Amino acid sequence: MRLLVTGGAGFIGSAFVRNALQGRLPDVEPSSLLVLDALTYAGTETNLTSVAGDPRLTFVEGDIRDGRLVRELVGVAGAPEVDAIVHFAAESHVDRSLSAAEEFVSTNVGGTTTLLQAALEAGVAKFVHISTDEVYGTIAQGSWREDHILEPNSPYSASKASSDLVARSFFRTHGLPVCITRCSNNYGPHQFPEKAIPRFVTNLLDGGTIPLYGDGRNVRDWLHVDDHCRGIALVLTRGRAGEIYNIGGGTELSNRQLVDRLLEILGADESVVVPVADRLGHDLRYSVDITKIADELGYAPQVDFAEGLAATVQWYRDNRHWWEPLKARVAQ
């Protein structure tokens, strides 16, 4: 299988690349793996250090909005250069989208459309579009199924919902074999330190504080990045064209509960928790129903949350050389 992975130097994309090349994904055996990444502030080639010597891996720095480059990499009509595209590349931080919505729409909608058009023209055999549970909005009780109405509440989630619809339209209109995945909140090694868990952990490791939005009641379902990658692999190899698959971790915690667990692991006390003004349009609760991917494709999360969280904290303890420069970049 010849793979193109967009955003493959980011958190989730690089985890997929590492797992694929190291033989840890079901039925995914790449003969070649091409990474396309713009190396924006959240992407770094150091995420690929462990597989950099693999002869199957090629890295190209470039933007998914660059139609000429994308067509060059994907191939021409009747002669695709890749068999499948796994599309992670996106602007993904909600807080940044509140003040820079245009960039999110340009990359997430425009870039996705450029990729889809190139895949259609070349005749790519599978296109997996990676999305988020945030497109559904917020849910007080129960869990979203894949056919739930889309009600995004931030510019980020609205741009992702829009890109989902464009991807779906390429299947419905042109028959391009597209699958869409929608995941819950990811955690694990190599996550950029602007996101909740690495931000809280690295703050505590530096003797700092934890900024907690509002009253901390917002609930998220936590998914280890390796479980997410296994789910994506199942969709890539077995998912039905035109279908949407939710991928969840099965551990729902309020932000306050998450903070309490981190305080316990790191031996910190309550005094480091500092309430801050709540995020604009902050969704109260996310929860995805994973019945479809479980029943159809045999997916089940394998990483116990307590063990995964402890291992993640330890990774940040052991890898200051990785996160300190990135955190300095965020502060600039």
C-alpha positions as CSV (number, residue, x, y, z in Angstrom):
1,M,0.0,0.0,0.0
2,R,1.4,3.4,-1.0
3,L,0.2,6.0,1.6
4,L,0.0,9.7,1.6
5,V,-0.4,11.1,5.1
6,T,-1.1,14.8,5.4
7,G,-0.2,16.5,8.6
8,G,2.1,13.6,9.3
9,A,4.5,15.7,11.5
10,G,1.7,16.7,13.9
11,F,0.6,14.9,17.0
12,I,-1.9,12.4,15.7
13,G,-0.6,12.2,12.2
14,S,3.0,11.4,13.4
15,A,1.6,8.7,15.7
16,F,-0.1,7.1,12.7
17,V,3.1,7.3,10.7
18,R,5.2,5.8,13.5
19,N,2.7,3.0,14.1
20,A,2.2,2.2,10.4
21,L,6.0,1.9,9.7
22,Q,6.6,0.0,12.9
23,G,3.9,-2.6,12.1
24,R,1.5,-1.8,14.8
25,L,-1.6,-1.1,12.8
26,P,-4.0,-3.9,11.7
27,D,-3.6,-4.8,8.0
28,V,-1.6,-1.6,7.2
29,E,1.7,-2.6,5.5
30,P,2.9,0.5,3.6
31,S,5.3,-0.2,0.7
32,S,5.9,3.6,0.8
33,L,4.7,6.4,3.0
34,L,4.8,10.0,1.9
35,V,4.2,12.7,4.6
36,L,3.1,16.1,3.5
37,D,3.2,18.7,6.3
38,A,3.5,22.5,6.2
39,L,5.4,22.5,9.5
40,T,3.3,25.3,11.1
41,Y,4.0,26.1,14.7
42,A,2.4,22.8,15.9
43,G,4.3,20.5,13.5
44,T,7.9,19.3,13.9
45,E,9.9,16.7,12.1
46,T,11.3,15.6,15.5
47,N,8.0,13.7,15.9
48,L,9.3,11.4,13.1
49,T,12.8,10.8,14.5
50,S,12.2,7.2,15.5
51,V,11.3,6.3,11.9
52,A,13.4,8.8,10.0
53,G,15.7,6.1,8.8
54,D,13.0,3.9,7.3
55,P,13.5,3.8,3.5
56,R,9.8,3.7,2.9
57,L,9.4,7.2,4.4
58,T,9.5,10.4,2.4
59,F,8.9,13.8,3.9
60,V,7.7,16.8,1.9
61,E,7.3,20.2,3.5
62,G,4.3,21.9,1.8
63,D,0.8,23.2,2.2
64,I,-2.3,21.2,1.3
65,R,-3.7,24.4,-0.3
66,D,-0.9,24.3,-2.9
67,G,-2.8,22.6,-5.7
68,R,0.2,22.2,-8.0
69,L,2.2,20.4,-5.3
70,V,-0.7,18.3,-4.2
71,R,-1.4,17.1,-7.8
72,E,2.3,16.4,-8.2
73,L,2.3,14.1,-5.2
74,V,-1.1,12.5,-5.7
75,G,-0.6,11.8,-9.4
76,V,-2.3,12.4,-12.7
77,A,-5.5,10.9,-14.2
78,G,-5.2,7.1,-14.4
79,A,-1.8,7.1,-12.8
80,P,-2.1,7.8,-9.1
81,E,1.2,8.0,-7.2
82,V,-0.5,6.8,-4.0
83,D,-3.1,4.1,-3.2
84,A,-4.7,5.9,-0.2
85,I,-4.7,9.3,1.5
86,V,-5.1,9.7,5.2
87,H,-5.8,13.3,5.8
88,F,-4.9,14.8,9.2
89,A,-3.6,18.2,8.2
90,A,-5.7,20.9,9.8
91,E,-5.7,24.0,12.0
92,S,-7.0,22.4,15.2
93,H,-6.8,24.6,18.3
94,V,-10.2,26.0,19.3
95,D,-8.8,29.0,21.2
96,R,-6.8,30.2,18.2
97,S,-9.8,29.8,15.9
98,L,-11.7,32.4,18.0
99,S,-9.3,35.2,16.8
100,A,-8.1,33.7,13.4
101,A,-11.2,32.1,11.9
102,E,-10.2,32.9,8.3
103,E,-7.0,30.7,8.5
104,F,-9.0,27.8,9.8
105,V,-11.5,28.0,7.0
106,S,-8.8,28.4,4.4
107,T,-6.8,25.4,5.6
108,N,-9.5,23.1,6.8
109,V,-12.1,23.7,4.0
110,G,-10.0,24.9,1.1
111,G,-7.1,22.6,1.7
112,T,-9.3,19.5,2.1
113,T,-11.1,20.5,-1.1
114,T,-7.8,20.7,-3.0
115,L,-6.8,17.2,-1.8
116,L,-10.2,15.7,-2.7
117,Q,-10.0,17.2,-6.2
118,A,-6.5,15.8,-6.7
119,A,-7.6,12.4,-5.4
120,L,-10.6,12.3,-7.7
121,E,-8.6,13.3,-10.8
122,A,-5.8,10.7,-10.1
123,G,-8.2,7.9,-9.2
124,V,-7.0,7.3,-5.6
125,A,-8.5,4.1,-4.2
126,K,-9.3,5.4,-0.6
127,F,-9.5,8.8,1.1
128,V,-9.8,8.8,4.9
129,H,-10.8,12.3,6.2
130,I,-9.9,12.7,9.9
131,S,-12.5,14.9,11.7
132,T,-13.6,15.5,15.3
133,D,-16.5,15.0,17.6
134,E,-16.7,18.8,18.0
135,V,-18.7,19.0,14.8
136,Y,-21.7,17.7,16.7
137,G,-21.7,20.6,19.1
138,T,-22.6,19.7,22.7
139,I,-24.8,17.0,24.2
140,A,-26.2,17.0,27.8
141,Q,-27.0,13.3,27.9
142,G,-26.4,10.2,25.8
143,S,-23.9,9.9,23.0
144,W,-23.8,11.0,19.3
145,R,-24.3,8.5,16.6
146,E,-22.9,9.3,13.2
147,D,-26.2,10.5,11.7
148,H,-26.6,13.2,14.4
149,I,-27.1,16.7,13.1
150,L,-24.0,18.9,12.9
151,E,-24.2,21.9,15.3
152,P,-20.6,23.2,15.6
153,N,-20.1,26.0,18.1
154,S,-16.6,27.4,17.3
155,P,-14.9,28.5,14.1
156,Y,-12.6,25.5,14.4
157,S,-15.5,23.0,14.7
158,A,-17.5,24.8,12.0
159,S,-14.5,24.6,9.6
160,K,-14.2,20.9,10.3
161,A,-17.9,20.3,9.8
162,S,-17.7,22.1,6.5
163,S,-14.8,20.0,5.4
164,D,-16.7,16.8,6.4
165,L,-19.6,17.9,4.1
166,V,-17.2,18.7,1.2
167,A,-15.7,15.2,1.7
168,R,-19.1,13.6,1.7
169,S,-20.1,15.5,-1.4
170,F,-17.1,14.0,-3.3
171,F,-18.4,10.5,-2.5
172,R,-22.1,11.4,-3.3
173,T,-21.3,13.4,-6.5
174,H,-18.3,11.7,-7.9
175,G,-18.1,8.3,-6.2
176,L,-14.7,9.0,-4.7
177,P,-14.2,6.3,-2.0
178,V,-14.2,8.6,1.1
179,C,-14.5,7.6,4.7
180,I,-14.8,10.2,7.5
181,T,-13.7,9.5,11.1
182,R,-14.8,11.6,14.1
183,C,-12.7,11.2,17.2
184,S,-13.0,12.3,20.8
185,N,-10.2,14.1,22.7
186,N,-6.8,12.6,22.1
187,Y,-3.9,12.4,24.5
188,G,-0.5,10.8,24.5
189,P,3.2,11.5,23.7
190,H,4.2,14.2,21.3
191,Q,1.0,16.3,21.8
192,F,1.7,20.0,21.3
193,P,1.8,21.8,24.7
194,E,-1.0,24.2,23.9
195,K,-3.6,21.4,24.4
196,A,-5.0,20.7,27.9
197,I,-3.1,17.6,29.1
198,P,0.4,18.6,27.9
199,R,-0.1,22.2,28.9
200,F,-1.2,21.2,32.4
201,V,1.6,18.7,32.8
202,T,4.4,20.9,31.5
203,N,3.2,23.8,33.6
204,L,3.4,21.6,36.7
205,L,6.8,20.3,35.8
206,D,8.0,23.9,35.5
207,G,6.5,24.7,38.9
208,G,3.6,26.7,37.4
209,T,-0.1,26.7,37.7
210,I,-3.1,25.0,35.9
211,P,-5.5,27.5,34.2
212,L,-8.9,25.8,34.6
213,Y,-11.7,27.2,32.4
214,G,-14.8,28.3,34.4
215,D,-16.0,25.8,37.0
216,G,-14.3,22.8,35.4
217,R,-17.6,21.0,34.7
218,N,-17.0,20.6,30.9
219,V,-16.8,16.9,30.1
220,R,-14.7,15.2,27.5
221,D,-14.2,11.6,26.4
222,W,-10.5,10.7,26.4
223,L,-8.9,8.6,23.7
224,H,-5.3,7.5,23.6
225,V,-3.7,8.5,20.3
226,D,-2.6,4.9,19.6
227,D,-6.2,3.6,20.0
228,H,-7.2,6.4,17.6
229,C,-4.6,5.3,15.1
230,R,-5.9,1.7,15.3
231,G,-9.4,2.9,14.6
232,I,-8.2,4.8,11.6
233,A,-6.4,1.8,10.3
234,L,-9.5,-0.3,10.5
235,V,-11.4,2.4,8.6
236,L,-8.6,2.6,6.0
237,T,-8.6,-1.1,5.3
238,R,-12.2,-2.2,6.0
239,G,-14.4,0.9,6.2
240,R,-17.2,1.2,3.7
241,A,-16.9,4.1,1.2
242,G,-19.2,7.0,2.0
243,E,-19.5,6.1,5.7
244,I,-18.7,8.0,8.9
245,Y,-17.2,6.3,11.9
246,N,-17.0,7.6,15.4
247,I,-13.8,6.7,17.3
248,G,-13.9,7.1,21.1
249,G,-11.9,6.1,24.2
250,G,-14.7,5.3,26.6
251,T,-13.4,7.5,29.5
252,E,-15.5,10.5,30.3
253,L,-14.1,13.0,32.8
254,S,-14.9,16.6,33.6
255,N,-12.0,18.9,33.3
256,R,-11.9,19.2,37.1
257,Q,-11.7,15.4,37.4
258,L,-8.9,15.4,34.9
259,V,-7.0,18.0,36.8
260,D,-7.4,16.1,40.0
261,R,-5.8,13.0,38.4
262,L,-2.9,15.0,37.2
263,L,-2.4,16.6,40.6
264,E,-2.2,13.2,42.1
265,I,0.2,11.8,39.6
266,L,2.5,14.8,39.9
267,G,2.2,15.3,43.6
268,A,0.9,18.8,43.4
269,D,-1.8,20.4,45.6
270,E,-5.0,22.4,45.0
271,S,-3.2,25.7,45.3
272,V,-1.8,25.4,41.7
273,V,-5.3,25.3,40.2
274,V,-6.2,28.8,39.0
275,P,-9.8,29.4,37.6
276,V,-9.8,31.5,34.4
277,A,-12.6,33.1,32.4
278,D,-14.4,30.4,30.4
279,R,-13.8,30.0,26.7
280,L,-16.3,31.7,24.4
281,G,-18.9,29.2,23.2
282,H,-17.4,26.5,25.3
283,D,-19.2,23.1,24.7
284,L,-20.3,21.5,27.9
285,R,-20.0,17.9,27.0
286,Y,-18.9,15.6,24.2
287,S,-19.7,11.9,23.9
288,V,-19.5,9.7,20.8
289,D,-21.3,6.4,20.3
290,I,-18.8,3.9,18.9
291,T,-21.3,1.1,18.3
292,K,-20.9,1.3,14.5
293,I,-17.1,1.0,14.3
294,A,-17.2,-1.7,17.0
295,D,-19.8,-3.8,15.3
296,E,-18.7,-3.3,11.7
297,L,-14.9,-3.2,12.0
298,G,-14.1,-4.8,15.4
299,Y,-12.8,-1.6,17.1
300,A,-12.3,-1.4,20.8
301,P,-10.0,0.9,22.8
302,Q,-7.1,-1.0,24.3
303,V,-5.2,1.6,26.4
304,D,-6.4,1.8,30.0
305,F,-6.8,5.5,30.8
306,A,-5.1,5.5,34.2
307,E,-2.1,3.7,32.7
308,G,-2.1,5.8,29.5
309,L,-2.2,9.1,31.5
310,A,0.6,8.0,33.8
311,A,2.7,7.0,30.8
312,T,2.0,10.3,29.1
313,V,3.0,12.3,32.1
314,Q,6.2,10.2,32.3
315,W,7.0,10.9,28.7
316,Y,6.8,14.6,29.3
317,R,9.1,14.2,32.3
318,D,11.6,12.4,30.2
319,N,11.4,14.6,27.1
320,R,12.0,18.2,28.1
321,H,14.2,18.6,25.1
322,W,11.2,18.0,22.9
323,W,8.6,20.2,24.5
324,E,10.6,23.2,25.9
325,P,11.4,24.7,22.5
326,L,7.8,24.2,21.4
327,K,6.4,25.8,24.5
328,A,8.7,28.8,24.0
329,R,7.3,29.1,20.5
330,V,3.7,29.3,21.9
331,A,4.7,32.0,24.3
332,Q,6.2,34.2,21.6
